């Protein structure tokens, strides 16, 4: 570099230029290291962004389906639709888990009510059948002629 400056008849020396080059290389290396650490240790990775996108799609489907089948104590989950759209990955997972648990609880309660109604209907049917059978038996006993031995 010194030869170049002498040839061009410049008063510059190569040493400051080389020092500046080394400084820029160190800065570049530091930037690359920081970029690597950001990727390595960042909470938001491309895989997590993809997972968040999938969860947001599921949340949108749940919000569109609504909360009609849920118990009244769980309808609060559907009150802040804009808030749900801005959830981070962990909040979105938690919200979807709570919604699915609420739906399972509502389905379980519905099934229990159906079983209870079914049992009540079966019990009523059996009671009617027994009463009819007893009534027929007592009527048959009254009309039956005594036999002689």
Secondary structure, DSSP 8 states (H G I E B T S, - for coil): -HHHHHHTT-S--HHHHHHHHHHHHHHHHHHHHHHHHHHHH-S--HHHHHHHHHHHHHHHHHHHH-STTS-GGGGGGGS-HHHHHT--HHHHHHHHHHHHHHHHHHHHHHHHHHHHHHHHHHHHHHHHHHHHHHHHHHHHHHH------
